[in-house]
């Protein structure tokens, strides 16, 4: 009998906020247990963060981007990830 795979999901959010030459980039990890953690210190690019969690068994499922340029510039990138439950 085939066993159904159970998954857990998480979200990595990259937020870029800029005004002129000043900008600020942050990364926040939303864990499968509902936790929220600022992980900005772990890397300055989305690729660095995705590689880090990839080594922990997480797989990128989808990515989405929102851009708002009304007052300066704001970009929000959402990276949805999954990994099998053990």
Secondary structure, 3 states (H helix, E strand, C coil): CCCCCCEEEEEEEEEEEEECCEEEEEEEEECCCCCEEECHHHCCCHHHHHHHHHCCCCEEEEEEEEEECCCCEEEEEEEEEEEECC
